[in-house]
Amino acid sequence: MDLKGKVAIITGGTRGIGRAIVLELIRDGANVLFTYLSSDESAATVLGLVTEFGEGVGQARAFKADVRDYNEAKRVVGEAINNFGTVDILVNNAGITRDKALMMMEPSEWQEVLDTNLTGYFNMAKSCIVMMMKKKSGNIVNISSVAGITGSARQVNYSSAKAGILGLTKSLAKEVGPYNIRVNAIAPGYIETDMTKDLKRRDELEKLIPSGRFGDAKEVAKTVAFLASDDAGYITGQVIKVDGGLAI
Ligand SMILES: NC(=O)c1ccc[n+]([C@@H]2O[C@H](COP(=O)([O-])OP(=O)(O)OC[C@H]3O[C@@H](n4cnc5c(N)ncnc54)[C@H](OP(=O)(O)O)[C@@H]3O)[C@@H](O)[C@H]2O)c1
């Protein structure tokens, strides 16, 4: 994809899917500011990987910020503008799980997941949107999950947040379409990351996937790059499943 000269913010860019998105967009020529919550070491590793790309790629900056905090979200956008002059692409990716049956789930575990996985997306989108509306151009890609489409036992917190992201995506797409801003969502299935590494009965899960395997984070990242590019110029308000057929 050609993203030369574009400026992107990616939340949760130090591990898993977020990291793959950072590396993909930088290879495609975008300048990227990525955020993370806690691990300075993981952020340094990603910056190190980018230096190995050589010339002709975008630049990377890391910024520690908690997406749950609206003021921190605004600081992220300010930092991207200070470094790169504007923001063209927002990828809302930072997410967590606190899986448990509802009967065992504490209100705090419900709230923590909603705060990160849904309010975090609102905080970041709100922090970018006026600037994008003023320049009549922008692109938001929200990472949801098939759990938000089909539901998922022991994940009422996570599935509710991920379904909420779909409402946010479609509503915002209608609202800002006239400003030449596109808003889409990706719903990954099982992807090989820290989030899924301890899943039990993996063999059984793989049997449910028509492609017969967990996905690679790069396969999600390439879909993000497409949606963020001008090649997807007439696509907005959509939910693209990257799930090996799991949710057919
Ligand atoms: N893996 C899957 O199978 C799968 C499937 C469907 C959807 N997804 C979605 O894809 C996204 C990425 O998942 P992943 O598997 O790549 O997760 P991951 O490997 O656990 O990485 C999560 C990332 O989010 C960051 N983060 C967490 N809380 C944050 C906060 N409050 N503020 C800022 N950053 C925060 C983490 O930073 P630190 O490392 O510093 O904590 C880390 O960079 C999530 O939205 C997830 O729900 C994943």
The ligand as an SDF file (V2000), in Angstrom:
LIG
                    3D

 48 52  0  0  0  0  0  0  0  0999 V2000
   -5.2790  -11.5430   19.5090 N   0  0  0  0  0  0  0  0  0  0  0  0
   -6.5010  -11.8530   19.0690 C   0  0  0  0  0  0  0  0  0  0  0  0
   -6.7860  -13.0320   18.7980 O   0  0  0  0  0  0  0  0  0  0  0  0
   -7.5320  -10.7810   18.8430 C   0  0  0  0  0  0  0  0  0  0  0  0
   -8.7420  -11.1550   18.2480 C   0  0  0  0  0  0  0  0  0  0  0  0
   -9.7020  -10.1810   18.0100 C   0  0  0  0  0  0  0  0  0  0  0  0
   -9.4540   -8.8720   18.3570 C   0  0  0  0  0  0  0  0  0  0  0  0
   -8.2690   -8.5380   18.9420 N   0  0  0  0  0  0  0  0  0  0  0  0
   -8.0760   -7.1280   19.3110 C   0  0  0  0  0  0  0  0  0  0  0  0
   -6.8880   -6.6430   18.7140 O   0  0  0  0  0  0  0  0  0  0  0  0
   -6.3210   -5.6290   19.5380 C   0  0  0  0  0  0  0  0  0  0  0  0
   -4.8800   -5.9950   19.8420 C   0  0  0  0  0  0  0  0  0  0  0  0
   -4.8650   -7.2580   20.4920 O   0  0  0  0  0  0  0  0  0  0  0  0
   -3.4820   -8.0340   20.7640 P   0  0  0  0  0  0  0  0  0  0  0  0
   -3.8190   -9.4740   20.8070 O   0  0  0  0  0  0  0  0  0  0  0  0
   -2.4270   -7.5640   19.8360 O   0  0  0  0  0  0  0  0  0  0  0  0
   -3.1700   -7.5450   22.2750 O   0  0  0  0  0  0  0  0  0  0  0  0
   -1.8260   -7.5850   23.1210 P   0  0  0  0  0  0  0  0  0  0  0  0
   -0.7980   -8.4210   22.4490 O   0  0  0  0  0  0  0  0  0  0  0  0
   -2.2520   -7.9430   24.4940 O   0  0  0  0  0  0  0  0  0  0  0  0
   -1.3260   -6.0330   23.0880 O   0  0  0  0  0  0  0  0  0  0  0  0
   -2.1170   -5.0540   23.6510 C   0  0  0  0  0  0  0  0  0  0  0  0
   -1.4880   -3.6920   23.4310 C   0  0  0  0  0  0  0  0  0  0  0  0
   -2.3730   -2.6900   23.9640 O   0  0  0  0  0  0  0  0  0  0  0  0
   -1.6580   -1.8570   24.8690 C   0  0  0  0  0  0  0  0  0  0  0  0
   -2.5920   -1.3610   25.9010 N   0  0  0  0  0  0  0  0  0  0  0  0
   -3.3430   -2.0740   26.7700 C   0  0  0  0  0  0  0  0  0  0  0  0
   -4.0660   -1.2610   27.5500 N   0  0  0  0  0  0  0  0  0  0  0  0
   -3.7740    0.0110   27.1510 C   0  0  0  0  0  0  0  0  0  0  0  0
   -4.1810    1.3010   27.5800 C   0  0  0  0  0  0  0  0  0  0  0  0
   -5.0780    1.4700   28.5850 N   0  0  0  0  0  0  0  0  0  0  0  0
   -3.6620    2.3940   26.9570 N   0  0  0  0  0  0  0  0  0  0  0  0
   -2.7630    2.2370   25.9540 C   0  0  0  0  0  0  0  0  0  0  0  0
   -2.3320    1.0450   25.5040 N   0  0  0  0  0  0  0  0  0  0  0  0
   -2.8120   -0.0640   26.1060 C   0  0  0  0  0  0  0  0  0  0  0  0
   -0.5300   -2.7420   25.4180 C   0  0  0  0  0  0  0  0  0  0  0  0
    0.5220   -1.9410   25.9430 O   0  0  0  0  0  0  0  0  0  0  0  0
    1.5060   -2.5310   27.1260 P   0  0  0  0  0  0  0  0  0  0  0  0
    2.2130   -3.7240   26.5520 O   0  0  0  0  0  0  0  0  0  0  0  0
    2.4240   -1.3950   27.4340 O   0  0  0  0  0  0  0  0  0  0  0  0
    0.5960   -2.9040   28.2580 O   0  0  0  0  0  0  0  0  0  0  0  0
   -0.1560   -3.5050   24.1340 C   0  0  0  0  0  0  0  0  0  0  0  0
    0.6590   -2.6930   23.3150 O   0  0  0  0  0  0  0  0  0  0  0  0
   -7.2000   -5.5500   20.7950 C   0  0  0  0  0  0  0  0  0  0  0  0
   -8.1620   -4.5050   20.6330 O   0  0  0  0  0  0  0  0  0  0  0  0
   -7.8930   -6.8980   20.8010 C   0  0  0  0  0  0  0  0  0  0  0  0
   -9.1170   -6.8700   21.4860 O   0  0  0  0  0  0  0  0  0  0  0  0
   -7.3010   -9.4640   19.2030 C   0  0  0  0  0  0  0  0  0  0  0  0
  1  2  1  0
  2  3  2  0
  2  4  1  0
  4  5  1  0
  4 48  2  0
  5  6  2  0
  6  7  1  0
  7  8  2  0
  8  9  1  0
  8 48  1  0
  9 10  1  0
  9 46  1  0
 10 11  1  0
 11 12  1  0
 11 44  1  0
 12 13  1  0
 13 14  1  0
 14 15  2  0
 14 16  1  0
 14 17  1  0
 17 18  1  0
 18 19  2  0
 18 20  1  0
 18 21  1  0
 21 22  1  0
 22 23  1  0
 23 24  1  0
 23 42  1  0
 24 25  1  0
 25 26  1  0
 25 36  1  0
 26 27  1  0
 26 35  1  0
 27 28  2  0
 28 29  1  0
 29 30  1  0
 29 35  2  0
 30 31  1  0
 30 32  2  0
 32 33  1  0
 33 34  2  0
 34 35  1  0
 36 37  1  0
 36 42  1  0
 37 38  1  0
 38 39  2  0
 38 40  1  0
 38 41  1  0
 42 43  1  0
 44 45  1  0
 44 46  1  0
 46 47  1  0
M  CHG  2   8   1  16  -1
M  END
$$$$
